Amino acid sequence: MSADYAASARATMVAQLEAAGNLGPGPVREALLALPREVLMPQAYVRLSTLDERPPRWDLLDWSQPGTVRSCSRCCTAARAY
């Protein structure tokens, strides 16, 4: 995921939270805009790349089936156990 795409996704998330009345001005809003999601919610992400790979590749954990990562077309072909 490119830095521009990630920043755009964060801005969209913040706009949706604001539109729903769930977020207002302040430090939480600024953190949501500035920090990568995997930093804010590390328990929800699993790293798919090696430690030296840049940029790192992350995917969301699939909470519907504990212990699996949902499949994604970019970096894996099927759900994998972690």
N, CA, C and O atoms as a Maestro MAE file, in Angstrom:
{
 s_m_m2io_version
 :::
 2.0.0
}

f_m_ct {
 s_m_title
 :::
 protein
 m_atom[328] {
  # First column is atom index #
  i_m_mmod_type
  r_m_x_coord
  r_m_y_coord
  r_m_z_coord
  i_m_residue_number
  s_m_chain_name
  s_m_pdb_residue_name
  s_m_pdb_atom_name
  i_m_atomic_number
  :::
  1 25 0.843 -1.163 0.000 1 A "MET " " N  " 7
  2 3 0.000 0.000 0.000 1 A "MET " " CA " 6
  3 2 0.895 1.234 0.000 1 A "MET " " C  " 6
  4 15 1.811 1.342 0.815 1 A "MET " " O  " 8
  5 25 0.633 2.153 -0.904 2 A "SER " " N  " 7
  6 3 1.454 3.358 -0.979 2 A "SER " " CA " 6
  7 2 1.114 4.299 0.172 2 A "SER " " C  " 6
  8 15 0.045 4.216 0.776 2 A "SER " " O  " 8
  9 25 2.054 5.194 0.454 3 A "ALA " " N  " 7
  10 3 1.842 6.165 1.539 3 A "ALA " " CA " 6
  11 2 0.663 7.080 1.216 3 A "ALA " " C  " 6
  12 15 -0.116 7.424 2.105 3 A "ALA " " O  " 8
  13 25 0.527 7.478 -0.061 4 A "ASP " " N  " 7
  14 3 -0.595 8.341 -0.452 4 A "ASP " " CA " 6
  15 2 -1.928 7.635 -0.269 4 A "ASP " " C  " 6
  16 15 -2.890 8.231 0.214 4 A "ASP " " O  " 8
  17 25 -1.987 6.360 -0.657 5 A "TYR " " N  " 7
  18 3 -3.222 5.588 -0.503 5 A "TYR " " CA " 6
  19 2 -3.561 5.427 0.976 5 A "TYR " " C  " 6
  20 15 -4.719 5.573 1.369 5 A "TYR " " O  " 8
  21 25 -2.553 5.126 1.796 6 A "ALA " " N  " 7
  22 3 -2.781 4.949 3.232 6 A "ALA " " CA " 6
  23 2 -3.290 6.244 3.862 6 A "ALA " " C  " 6
  24 15 -4.215 6.220 4.673 6 A "ALA " " O  " 8
  25 25 -2.687 7.371 3.489 7 A "ALA " " N  " 7
  26 3 -3.129 8.665 4.026 7 A "ALA " " CA " 6
  27 2 -4.564 8.968 3.588 7 A "ALA " " C  " 6
  28 15 -5.362 9.475 4.377 7 A "ALA " " O  " 8
  29 25 -4.886 8.659 2.346 8 A "SER " " N  " 7
  30 3 -6.241 8.871 1.840 8 A "SER " " CA " 6
  31 2 -7.247 7.984 2.577 8 A "SER " " C  " 6
  32 15 -8.348 8.424 2.906 8 A "SER " " O  " 8
  33 25 -6.857 6.728 2.832 9 A "ALA " " N  " 7
  34 3 -7.740 5.815 3.565 9 A "ALA " " CA " 6
  35 2 -7.975 6.312 4.980 9 A "ALA " " C  " 6
  36 15 -9.093 6.233 5.487 9 A "ALA " " O  " 8
  37 25 -6.919 6.831 5.631 10 A "ARG " " N  " 7
  38 3 -7.081 7.368 6.985 10 A "ARG " " CA " 6
  39 2 -7.998 8.584 6.975 10 A "ARG " " C  " 6
  40 15 -8.849 8.724 7.854 10 A "ARG " " O  " 8
  41 25 -7.834 9.467 5.988 11 A "ALA " " N  " 7
  42 3 -8.681 10.661 5.889 11 A "ALA " " CA " 6
  43 2 -10.137 10.273 5.660 11 A "ALA " " C  " 6
  44 15 -11.039 10.890 6.227 11 A "ALA " " O  " 8
  45 25 -10.370 9.265 4.842 12 A "THR " " N  " 7
  46 3 -11.731 8.785 4.600 12 A "THR " " CA " 6
  47 2 -12.340 8.218 5.877 12 A "THR " " C  " 6
  48 15 -13.502 8.483 6.184 12 A "THR " " O  " 8
  49 25 -11.556 7.437 6.620 13 A "MET " " N  " 7
  50 3 -12.033 6.861 7.879 13 A "MET " " CA " 6
  51 2 -12.413 7.980 8.855 13 A "MET " " C  " 6
  52 15 -13.470 7.918 9.483 13 A "MET " " O  " 8
  53 25 -11.562 8.998 8.986 14 A "VAL " " N  " 7
  54 3 -11.829 10.111 9.895 14 A "VAL " " CA " 6
  55 2 -13.077 10.872 9.447 14 A "VAL " " C  " 6
  56 15 -13.902 11.251 10.279 14 A "VAL " " O  " 8
  57 25 -13.220 11.095 8.150 15 A "ALA " " N  " 7
  58 3 -14.397 11.802 7.640 15 A "ALA " " CA " 6
  59 2 -15.678 11.025 7.947 15 A "ALA " " C  " 6
  60 15 -16.692 11.625 8.302 15 A "ALA " " O  " 8
  61 25 -15.643 9.710 7.815 16 A "GLN " " N  " 7
  62 3 -16.813 8.889 8.117 16 A "GLN " " CA " 6
  63 2 -17.153 8.945 9.604 16 A "GLN " " C  " 6
  64 15 -18.324 9.038 9.974 16 A "GLN " " O  " 8
  65 25 -16.129 8.888 10.454 17 A "LEU " " N  " 7
  66 3 -16.360 8.976 11.894 17 A "LEU " " CA " 6
  67 2 -16.943 10.342 12.275 17 A "LEU " " C  " 6
  68 15 -17.829 10.430 13.125 17 A "LEU " " O  " 8
  69 25 -16.438 11.403 11.638 18 A "GLU " " N  " 7
  70 3 -16.950 12.749 11.908 18 A "GLU " " CA " 6
  71 2 -18.392 12.880 11.432 18 A "GLU " " C  " 6
  72 15 -19.231 13.439 12.138 18 A "GLU " " O  " 8
  73 25 -18.683 12.367 10.239 19 A "ALA " " N  " 7
  74 3 -20.036 12.459 9.682 19 A "ALA " " CA " 6
  75 2 -21.049 11.717 10.544 19 A "ALA " " C  " 6
  76 15 -22.206 12.126 10.649 19 A "ALA " " O  " 8
  77 25 -20.608 10.622 11.160 20 A "ALA " " N  " 7
  78 3 -21.492 9.845 12.020 20 A "ALA " " CA " 6
  79 2 -21.617 10.453 13.419 20 A "ALA " " C  " 6
  80 15 -22.395 9.969 14.241 20 A "ALA " " O  " 8
  81 25 -20.850 11.513 13.687 21 A "GLY " " N  " 7
  82 3 -20.888 12.152 14.993 21 A "GLY " " CA " 6
  83 2 -20.079 11.419 16.056 21 A "GLY " " C  " 6
  84 15 -20.261 11.652 17.251 21 A "GLY " " O  " 8
  85 25 -19.191 10.539 15.624 22 A "ASN " " N  " 7
  86 3 -18.400 9.745 16.566 22 A "ASN " " CA " 6
  87 2 -17.000 10.283 16.807 22 A "ASN " " C  " 6
  88 15 -16.245 9.705 17.588 22 A "ASN " " O  " 8
  89 25 -16.644 11.364 16.158 23 A "LEU " " N  " 7
  90 3 -15.299 11.918 16.307 23 A "LEU " " CA " 6
  91 2 -15.355 13.422 16.120 23 A "LEU " " C  " 6
  92 15 -16.022 13.926 15.217 23 A "LEU " " O  " 8
  93 25 -14.652 14.123 16.977 24 A "GLY " " N  " 7
  94 3 -14.579 15.570 16.880 24 A "GLY " " CA " 6
  95 2 -13.130 16.020 16.874 24 A "GLY " " C  " 6
  96 15 -12.223 15.187 16.889 24 A "GLY " " O  " 8
  97 25 -12.900 17.333 16.853 25 A "PRO " " N  " 7
  98 3 -11.535 17.854 16.865 25 A "PRO " " CA " 6
  99 2 -10.799 17.424 18.132 25 A "PRO " " C  " 6
  100 15 -11.401 17.266 19.194 25 A "PRO " " O  " 8
  101 25 -9.490 17.240 18.000 26 A "GLY " " N  " 7
  102 3 -8.696 16.899 19.168 26 A "GLY " " CA " 6
  103 2 -7.599 15.908 18.863 26 A "GLY " " C  " 6
  104 15 -7.383 15.554 17.703 26 A "GLY " " O  " 8
  105 25 -6.903 15.457 19.888 27 A "PRO " " N  " 7
  106 3 -5.733 14.608 19.690 27 A "PRO " " CA " 6
  107 2 -6.050 13.228 19.099 27 A "PRO " " C  " 6
  108 15 -5.223 12.665 18.382 27 A "PRO " " O  " 8
  109 25 -7.225 12.681 19.387 28 A "VAL " " N  " 7
  110 3 -7.569 11.376 18.810 28 A "VAL " " CA " 6
  111 2 -7.737 11.503 17.303 28 A "VAL " " C  " 6
  112 15 -7.244 10.666 16.546 28 A "VAL " " O  " 8
  113 25 -8.432 12.547 16.870 29 A "ARG " " N  " 7
  114 3 -8.602 12.793 15.428 29 A "ARG " " CA " 6
  115 2 -7.248 12.943 14.750 29 A "ARG " " C  " 6
  116 15 -7.010 12.358 13.693 29 A "ARG " " O  " 8
  117 25 -6.366 13.721 15.353 30 A "GLU " " N  " 7
  118 3 -5.044 13.949 14.761 30 A "GLU " " CA " 6
  119 2 -4.224 12.658 14.706 30 A "GLU " " C  " 6
  120 15 -3.500 12.423 13.738 30 A "GLU " " O  " 8
  121 25 -4.337 11.825 15.738 31 A "ALA " " N  " 7
  122 3 -3.627 10.545 15.733 31 A "ALA " " CA " 6
  123 2 -4.158 9.631 14.639 31 A "ALA " " C  " 6
  124 15 -3.381 8.964 13.957 31 A "ALA " " O  " 8
  125 25 -5.472 9.593 14.466 32 A "LEU " " N  " 7
  126 3 -6.061 8.760 13.415 32 A "LEU " " CA " 6
  127 2 -5.601 9.198 12.028 32 A "LEU " " C  " 6
  128 15 -5.446 8.368 11.132 32 A "LEU " " O  " 8
  129 25 -5.386 10.481 11.851 33 A "LEU " " N  " 7
  130 3 -4.913 10.988 10.561 33 A "LEU " " CA " 6
  131 2 -3.425 10.732 10.344 33 A "LEU " " C  " 6
  132 15 -2.985 10.575 9.205 33 A "LEU " " O  " 8
  133 25 -2.657 10.690 11.408 34 A "ALA " " N  " 7
  134 3 -1.202 10.646 11.279 34 A "ALA " " CA " 6
  135 2 -0.590 9.248 11.351 34 A "ALA " " C  " 6
  136 15 0.382 8.961 10.651 34 A "ALA " " O  " 8
  137 25 -1.144 8.388 12.180 35 A "LEU " " N  " 7
  138 3 -0.494 7.105 12.446 35 A "LEU " " CA " 6
  139 2 -1.028 5.991 11.554 35 A "LEU " " C  " 6
  140 15 -2.231 5.916 11.303 35 A "LEU " " O  " 8
  141 25 -0.137 5.126 11.076 36 A "PRO " " N  " 7
  142 3 -0.603 3.958 10.317 36 A "PRO " " CA " 6
  143 2 -1.530 3.103 11.180 36 A "PRO " " C  " 6
  144 15 -1.349 3.012 12.395 36 A "PRO " " O  " 8
  145 25 -2.514 2.483 10.552 37 A "ARG " " N  " 7
  146 3 -3.482 1.680 11.302 37 A "ARG " " CA " 6
  147 2 -2.822 0.546 12.070 37 A "ARG " " C  " 6
  148 15 -3.274 0.203 13.162 37 A "ARG " " O  " 8
  149 25 -1.758 -0.046 11.522 38 A "GLU " " N  " 7
  150 3 -1.113 -1.153 12.228 38 A "GLU " " CA " 6
  151 2 -0.408 -0.691 13.495 38 A "GLU " " C  " 6
  152 15 -0.140 -1.506 14.378 38 A "GLU " " O  " 8
  153 25 -0.102 0.603 13.604 39 A "VAL " " N  " 7
  154 3 0.467 1.159 14.835 39 A "VAL " " CA " 6
  155 2 -0.646 1.397 15.853 39 A "VAL " " C  " 6
  156 15 -0.473 1.136 17.043 39 A "VAL " " O  " 8
  157 25 -1.785 1.892 15.379 40 A "LEU " " N  " 7
  158 3 -2.915 2.161 16.276 40 A "LEU " " CA " 6
  159 2 -3.557 0.880 16.791 40 A "LEU " " C  " 6
  160 15 -3.985 0.819 17.944 40 A "LEU " " O  " 8
  161 25 -3.627 -0.146 15.942 41 A "MET " " N  " 7
  162 3 -4.320 -1.389 16.301 41 A "MET " " CA " 6
  163 2 -3.461 -2.598 15.934 41 A "MET " " C  " 6
  164 15 -3.842 -3.360 15.045 41 A "MET " " O  " 8
  165 25 -2.316 -2.799 16.588 42 A "PRO " " N  " 7
  166 3 -1.426 -3.882 16.180 42 A "PRO " " CA " 6
  167 2 -2.036 -5.264 16.348 42 A "PRO " " C  " 6
  168 15 -1.640 -6.196 15.647 42 A "PRO " " O  " 8
  169 25 -2.988 -5.420 17.259 43 A "GLN " " N  " 7
  170 3 -3.589 -6.728 17.459 43 A "GLN " " CA " 6
  171 2 -4.482 -7.128 16.289 43 A "GLN " " C  " 6
  172 15 -4.833 -8.302 16.167 43 A "GLN " " O  " 8
  173 25 -4.854 -6.196 15.437 44 A "ALA " " N  " 7
  174 3 -5.739 -6.491 14.316 44 A "ALA " " CA " 6
  175 2 -4.979 -6.763 13.023 44 A "ALA " " C  " 6
  176 15 -5.592 -7.111 12.014 44 A "ALA " " O  " 8
  177 25 -3.679 -6.613 13.035 45 A "TYR " " N  " 7
  178 3 -2.884 -6.781 11.830 45 A "TYR " " CA " 6
  179 2 -1.828 -7.858 12.015 45 A "TYR " " C  " 6
  180 15 -1.348 -8.086 13.126 45 A "TYR " " O  " 8
  181 25 -1.475 -8.511 10.931 46 A "VAL " " N  " 7
  182 3 -0.388 -9.474 10.929 46 A "VAL " " CA " 6
  183 2 0.564 -9.078 9.800 46 A "VAL " " C  " 6
  184 15 0.140 -8.732 8.697 46 A "VAL " " O  " 8
  185 25 1.837 -9.138 10.101 47 A "ARG " " N  " 7
  186 3 2.840 -8.762 9.107 47 A "ARG " " CA " 6
  187 2 3.054 -9.934 8.157 47 A "ARG " " C  " 6
  188 15 3.268 -11.062 8.600 47 A "ARG " " O  " 8
  189 25 2.997 -9.671 6.851 48 A "LEU " " N  " 7
  190 3 3.193 -10.700 5.840 48 A "LEU " " CA " 6
  191 2 4.582 -10.644 5.230 48 A "LEU " " C  " 6
  192 15 5.004 -11.597 4.575 48 A "LEU " " O  " 8
  193 25 5.293 -9.560 5.429 49 A "SER " " N  " 7
  194 3 6.603 -9.374 4.827 49 A "SER " " CA " 6
  195 2 7.705 -9.747 5.813 49 A "SER " " C  " 6
  196 15 7.472 -9.898 7.012 49 A "SER " " O  " 8
  197 25 8.911 -9.889 5.269 50 A "THR " " N  " 7
  198 3 10.065 -10.123 6.133 50 A "THR " " CA " 6
  199 2 10.427 -8.816 6.831 50 A "THR " " C  " 6
  200 15 9.985 -7.748 6.408 50 A "THR " " O  " 8
  201 25 11.216 -8.888 7.883 51 A "LEU " " N  " 7
  202 3 11.555 -7.687 8.648 51 A "LEU " " CA " 6
  203 2 12.309 -6.657 7.837 51 A "LEU " " C  " 6
  204 15 12.193 -5.461 8.106 51 A "LEU " " O  " 8
  205 25 13.092 -7.095 6.831 52 A "ASP " " N  " 7
  206 3 13.875 -6.135 6.047 52 A "ASP " " CA " 6
  207 2 13.156 -5.667 4.783 52 A "ASP " " C  " 6
  208 15 13.699 -4.837 4.055 52 A "ASP " " O  " 8
  209 25 11.977 -6.160 4.503 53 A "GLU " " N  " 7
  210 3 11.237 -5.762 3.304 53 A "GLU " " CA " 6
  211 2 10.611 -4.389 3.508 53 A "GLU " " C  " 6
  212 15 9.968 -4.136 4.527 53 A "GLU " " O  " 8
  213 25 10.804 -3.504 2.531 54 A "ARG " " N  " 7
  214 3 10.247 -2.154 2.595 54 A "ARG " " CA " 6
  215 2 9.470 -1.858 1.331 54 A "ARG " " C  " 6
  216 15 9.976 -2.130 0.242 54 A "ARG " " O  " 8
  217 25 8.286 -1.323 1.418 55 A "PRO " " N  " 7
  218 3 7.545 -1.118 2.651 55 A "PRO " " CA " 6
  219 2 7.014 -2.450 3.170 55 A "PRO " " C  " 6
  220 15 6.841 -3.392 2.398 55 A "PRO " " O  " 8
  221 25 6.758 -2.531 4.462 56 A "PRO " " N  " 7
  222 3 6.233 -3.786 5.009 56 A "PRO " " CA " 6
  223 2 4.819 -4.052 4.473 56 A "PRO " " C  " 6
  224 15 4.073 -3.119 4.178 56 A "PRO " " O  " 8
  225 25 4.466 -5.336 4.351 57 A "ARG " " N  " 7
  226 3 3.120 -5.725 3.922 57 A "ARG " " CA " 6
  227 2 2.357 -6.250 5.128 57 A "ARG " " C  " 6
  228 15 2.856 -7.103 5.862 57 A "ARG " " O  " 8
  229 25 1.149 -5.741 5.333 58 A "TRP " " N  " 7
  230 3 0.303 -6.113 6.463 58 A "TRP " " CA " 6
  231 2 -1.042 -6.583 5.941 58 A "TRP " " C  " 6
  232 15 -1.453 -6.196 4.847 58 A "TRP " " O  " 8
  233 25 -1.724 -7.406 6.704 59 A "ASP " " N  " 7
  234 3 -3.096 -7.771 6.381 59 A "ASP " " CA " 6
  235 2 -3.885 -7.863 7.681 59 A "ASP " " C  " 6
  236 15 -3.330 -8.121 8.749 59 A "ASP " " O  " 8
  237 25 -5.186 -7.648 7.566 60 A "LEU " " N  " 7
  238 3 -6.058 -7.740 8.737 60 A "LEU " " CA " 6
  239 2 -6.252 -9.186 9.148 60 A "LEU " " C  " 6
  240 15 -6.324 -10.082 8.307 60 A "LEU " " O  " 8
  241 25 -6.336 -9.401 10.448 61 A "LEU " " N  " 7
  242 3 -6.711 -10.720 10.935 61 A "LEU " " CA " 6
  243 2 -8.179 -10.954 10.618 61 A "LEU " " C  " 6
  244 15 -8.986 -10.025 10.647 61 A "LEU " " O  " 8
  245 25 -8.514 -12.182 10.321 62 A "ASP " " N  " 7
  246 3 -9.897 -12.548 10.052 62 A "ASP " " CA " 6
  247 2 -10.503 -13.034 11.360 62 A "ASP " " C  " 6
  248 15 -10.276 -14.173 11.768 62 A "ASP " " O  " 8
  249 25 -11.280 -12.165 12.024 63 A "TRP " " N  " 7
  250 3 -11.820 -12.498 13.334 63 A "TRP " " CA " 6
  251 2 -12.910 -13.558 13.263 63 A "TRP " " C  " 6
  252 15 -13.278 -14.121 14.294 63 A "TRP " " O  " 8
  253 25 -13.438 -13.847 12.072 64 A "SER " " N  " 7
  254 3 -14.488 -14.860 11.964 64 A "SER " " CA " 6
  255 2 -13.936 -16.263 12.165 64 A "SER " " C  " 6
  256 15 -14.676 -17.166 12.556 64 A "SER " " O  " 8
  257 25 -12.647 -16.460 11.906 65 A "GLN " " N  " 7
  258 3 -12.003 -17.748 12.104 65 A "GLN " " CA " 6
  259 2 -10.704 -17.502 12.857 65 A "GLN " " C  " 6
  260 15 -9.694 -17.167 12.238 65 A "GLN " " O  " 8
  261 25 -10.705 -17.661 14.183 66 A "PRO " " N  " 7
  262 3 -9.507 -17.373 14.977 66 A "PRO " " CA " 6
  263 2 -8.270 -18.087 14.436 66 A "PRO " " C  " 6
  264 15 -8.313 -19.265 14.081 66 A "PRO " " O  " 8
  265 25 -7.163 -17.335 14.384 67 A "GLY " " N  " 7
  266 3 -5.898 -17.909 13.950 67 A "GLY " " CA " 6
  267 2 -5.663 -17.874 12.463 67 A "GLY " " C  " 6
  268 15 -4.705 -18.481 11.984 67 A "GLY " " O  " 8
  269 25 -6.510 -17.181 11.708 68 A "THR " " N  " 7
  270 3 -6.297 -17.112 10.257 68 A "THR " " CA " 6
  271 2 -6.196 -15.670 9.800 68 A "THR " " C  " 6
  272 15 -6.665 -14.748 10.468 68 A "THR " " O  " 8
  273 25 -5.580 -15.503 8.663 69 A "VAL " " N  " 7
  274 3 -5.479 -14.212 7.994 69 A "VAL " " CA " 6
  275 2 -6.375 -14.302 6.778 69 A "VAL " " C  " 6
  276 15 -6.337 -15.303 6.063 69 A "VAL " " O  " 8
  277 25 -7.185 -13.280 6.522 70 A "ARG " " N  " 7
  278 3 -8.022 -13.359 5.338 70 A "ARG " " CA " 6
  279 2 -7.139 -13.299 4.113 70 A "ARG " " C  " 6
  280 15 -6.101 -12.636 4.122 70 A "ARG " " O  " 8
  281 25 -7.531 -13.969 3.083 71 A "SER " " N  " 7
  282 3 -6.716 -13.987 1.873 71 A "SER " " CA " 6
  283 2 -6.798 -12.639 1.179 71 A "SER " " C  " 6
  284 15 -7.809 -11.943 1.272 71 A "SER " " O  " 8
  285 25 -5.741 -12.279 0.491 72 A "CYS " " N  " 7
  286 3 -5.732 -11.052 -0.281 72 A "CYS " " CA " 6
  287 2 -5.071 -11.336 -1.624 72 A "CYS " " C  " 6
  288 15 -4.195 -12.195 -1.725 72 A "CYS " " O  " 8
  289 25 -5.484 -10.632 -2.620 73 A "SER " " N  " 7
  290 3 -4.989 -10.929 -3.967 73 A "SER " " CA " 6
  291 2 -3.559 -10.485 -4.191 73 A "SER " " C  " 6
  292 15 -2.883 -11.006 -5.078 73 A "SER " " O  " 8
  293 25 -3.079 -9.523 -3.398 74 A "ARG " " N  " 7
  294 3 -1.730 -8.999 -3.642 74 A "ARG " " CA " 6
  295 2 -0.627 -9.905 -3.137 74 A "ARG " " C  " 6
  296 15 0.407 -10.028 -3.794 74 A "ARG " " O  " 8
  297 25 -0.812 -10.545 -1.991 75 A "CYS " " N  " 7
  298 3 0.340 -11.173 -1.382 75 A "CYS " " CA " 6
  299 2 0.138 -12.619 -0.974 75 A "CYS " " C  " 6
  300 15 1.093 -13.267 -0.545 75 A "CYS " " O  " 8
  301 25 -1.041 -13.135 -1.089 76 A "CYS " " N  " 7
  302 3 -1.211 -14.546 -0.743 76 A "CYS " " CA " 6
  303 2 -2.402 -15.086 -1.530 76 A "CYS " " C  " 6
  304 15 -3.225 -14.320 -2.031 76 A "CYS " " O  " 8
  305 25 -2.485 -16.371 -1.629 77 A "THR " " N  " 7
  306 3 -3.549 -16.962 -2.423 77 A "THR " " CA " 6
  307 2 -4.614 -17.626 -1.586 77 A "THR " " C  " 6
  308 15 -5.692 -17.933 -2.094 77 A "THR " " O  " 8
  309 25 -4.346 -17.853 -0.332 78 A "ALA " " N  " 7
  310 3 -5.356 -18.462 0.541 78 A "ALA " " CA " 6
  311 2 -5.100 -18.013 1.979 78 A "ALA " " C  " 6
  312 15 -4.006 -17.558 2.310 78 A "ALA " " O  " 8
  313 25 -6.089 -18.143 2.804 79 A "ALA " " N  " 7
  314 3 -5.916 -17.794 4.221 79 A "ALA " " CA " 6
  315 2 -4.820 -18.660 4.807 79 A "ALA " " C  " 6
  316 15 -4.735 -19.855 4.527 79 A "ALA " " O  " 8
  317 25 -3.978 -18.036 5.631 80 A "ARG " " N  " 7
  318 3 -2.852 -18.747 6.237 80 A "ARG " " CA " 6
  319 2 -2.950 -18.677 7.733 80 A "ARG " " C  " 6
  320 15 -3.391 -17.673 8.294 80 A "ARG " " O  " 8
  321 25 -2.542 -19.736 8.374 81 A "ALA " " N  " 7
  322 3 -2.467 -19.711 9.833 81 A "ALA " " CA " 6
  323 2 -1.247 -18.889 10.226 81 A "ALA " " C  " 6
  324 15 -0.237 -18.912 9.523 81 A "ALA " " O  " 8
  325 25 -1.324 -18.179 11.316 82 A "TYR " " N  " 7
  326 3 -0.168 -17.422 11.791 82 A "TYR " " CA " 6
  327 2 0.397 -18.035 13.033 82 A "TYR " " C  " 6
  328 15 1.378 -17.532 13.578 82 A "TYR " " O  " 8
  :::
 }
 m_bond[327] {
  # First column is bond index #
  i_m_from
  i_m_to
  i_m_order
  :::
  1 1 2 1
  2 2 3 1
  3 3 4 2
  4 3 5 1
  5 5 6 1
  6 6 7 1
  7 7 8 2
  8 7 9 1
  9 9 10 1
  10 10 11 1
  11 11 12 2
  12 11 13 1
  13 13 14 1
  14 14 15 1
  15 15 16 2
  16 15 17 1
  17 17 18 1
  18 18 19 1
  19 19 20 2
  20 19 21 1
  21 21 22 1
  22 22 23 1
  23 23 24 2
  24 23 25 1
  25 25 26 1
  26 26 27 1
  27 27 28 2
  28 27 29 1
  29 29 30 1
  30 30 31 1
  31 31 32 2
  32 31 33 1
  33 33 34 1
  34 34 35 1
  35 35 36 2
  36 35 37 1
  37 37 38 1
  38 38 39 1
  39 39 40 2
  40 39 41 1
  41 41 42 1
  42 42 43 1
  43 43 44 2
  44 43 45 1
  45 45 46 1
  46 46 47 1
  47 47 48 2
  48 47 49 1
  49 49 50 1
  50 50 51 1
  51 51 52 2
  52 51 53 1
  53 53 54 1
  54 54 55 1
  55 55 56 2
  56 55 57 1
  57 57 58 1
  58 58 59 1
  59 59 60 2
  60 59 61 1
  61 61 62 1
  62 62 63 1
  63 63 64 2
  64 63 65 1
  65 65 66 1
  66 66 67 1
  67 67 68 2
  68 67 69 1
  69 69 70 1
  70 70 71 1
  71 71 72 2
  72 71 73 1
  73 73 74 1
  74 74 75 1
  75 75 76 2
  76 75 77 1
  77 77 78 1
  78 78 79 1
  79 79 80 2
  80 79 81 1
  81 81 82 1
  82 82 83 1
  83 83 84 2
  84 83 85 1
  85 85 86 1
  86 86 87 1
  87 87 88 2
  88 87 89 1
  89 89 90 1
  90 90 91 1
  91 91 92 2
  92 91 93 1
  93 93 94 1
  94 94 95 1
  95 95 96 2
  96 95 97 1
  97 97 98 1
  98 98 99 1
  99 99 100 2
  100 99 101 1
  101 101 102 1
  102 102 103 1
  103 103 104 2
  104 103 105 1
  105 105 106 1
  106 106 107 1
  107 107 108 2
  108 107 109 1
  109 109 110 1
  110 110 111 1
  111 111 112 2
  112 111 113 1
  113 113 114 1
  114 114 115 1
  115 115 116 2
  116 115 117 1
  117 117 118 1
  118 118 119 1
  119 119 120 2
  120 119 121 1
  121 121 122 1
  122 122 123 1
  123 123 124 2
  124 123 125 1
  125 125 126 1
  126 126 127 1
  127 127 128 2
  128 127 129 1
  129 129 130 1
  130 130 131 1
  131 131 132 2
  132 131 133 1
  133 133 134 1
  134 134 135 1
  135 135 136 2
  136 135 137 1
  137 137 138 1
  138 138 139 1
  139 139 140 2
  140 139 141 1
  141 141 142 1
  142 142 143 1
  143 143 144 2
  144 143 145 1
  145 145 146 1
  146 146 147 1
  147 147 148 2
  148 147 149 1
  149 149 150 1
  150 150 151 1
  151 151 152 2
  152 151 153 1
  153 153 154 1
  154 154 155 1
  155 155 156 2
  156 155 157 1
  157 157 158 1
  158 158 159 1
  159 159 160 2
  160 159 161 1
  161 161 162 1
  162 162 163 1
  163 163 164 2
  164 163 165 1
  165 165 166 1
  166 166 167 1
  167 167 168 2
  168 167 169 1
  169 169 170 1
  170 170 171 1
  171 171 172 2
  172 171 173 1
  173 173 174 1
  174 174 175 1
  175 175 176 2
  176 175 177 1
  177 177 178 1
  178 178 179 1
  179 179 180 2
  180 179 181 1
  181 181 182 1
  182 182 183 1
  183 183 184 2
  184 183 185 1
  185 185 186 1
  186 186 187 1
  187 187 188 2
  188 187 189 1
  189 189 190 1
  190 190 191 1
  191 191 192 2
  192 191 193 1
  193 193 194 1
  194 194 195 1
  195 195 196 2
  196 195 197 1
  197 197 198 1
  198 198 199 1
  199 199 200 2
  200 199 201 1
  201 201 202 1
  202 202 203 1
  203 203 204 2
  204 203 205 1
  205 205 206 1
  206 206 207 1
  207 207 208 2
  208 207 209 1
  209 209 210 1
  210 210 211 1
  211 211 212 2
  212 211 213 1
  213 213 214 1
  214 214 215 1
  215 215 216 2
  216 215 217 1
  217 217 218 1
  218 218 219 1
  219 219 220 2
  220 219 221 1
  221 221 222 1
  222 222 223 1
  223 223 224 2
  224 223 225 1
  225 225 226 1
  226 226 227 1
  227 227 228 2
  228 227 229 1
  229 229 230 1
  230 230 231 1
  231 231 232 2
  232 231 233 1
  233 233 234 1
  234 234 235 1
  235 235 236 2
  236 235 237 1
  237 237 238 1
  238 238 239 1
  239 239 240 2
  240 239 241 1
  241 241 242 1
  242 242 243 1
  243 243 244 2
  244 243 245 1
  245 245 246 1
  246 246 247 1
  247 247 248 2
  248 247 249 1
  249 249 250 1
  250 250 251 1
  251 251 252 2
  252 251 253 1
  253 253 254 1
  254 254 255 1
  255 255 256 2
  256 255 257 1
  257 257 258 1
  258 258 259 1
  259 259 260 2
  260 259 261 1
  261 261 262 1
  262 262 263 1
  263 263 264 2
  264 263 265 1
  265 265 266 1
  266 266 267 1
  267 267 268 2
  268 267 269 1
  269 269 270 1
  270 270 271 1
  271 271 272 2
  272 271 273 1
  273 273 274 1
  274 274 275 1
  275 275 276 2
  276 275 277 1
  277 277 278 1
  278 278 279 1
  279 279 280 2
  280 279 281 1
  281 281 282 1
  282 282 283 1
  283 283 284 2
  284 283 285 1
  285 285 286 1
  286 286 287 1
  287 287 288 2
  288 287 289 1
  289 289 290 1
  290 290 291 1
  291 291 292 2
  292 291 293 1
  293 293 294 1
  294 294 295 1
  295 295 296 2
  296 295 297 1
  297 297 298 1
  298 298 299 1
  299 299 300 2
  300 299 301 1
  301 301 302 1
  302 302 303 1
  303 303 304 2
  304 303 305 1
  305 305 306 1
  306 306 307 1
  307 307 308 2
  308 307 309 1
  309 309 310 1
  310 310 311 1
  311 311 312 2
  312 311 313 1
  313 313 314 1
  314 314 315 1
  315 315 316 2
  316 315 317 1
  317 317 318 1
  318 318 319 1
  319 319 320 2
  320 319 321 1
  321 321 322 1
  322 322 323 1
  323 323 324 2
  324 323 325 1
  325 325 326 1
  326 326 327 1
  327 327 328 2
  :::
 }
}
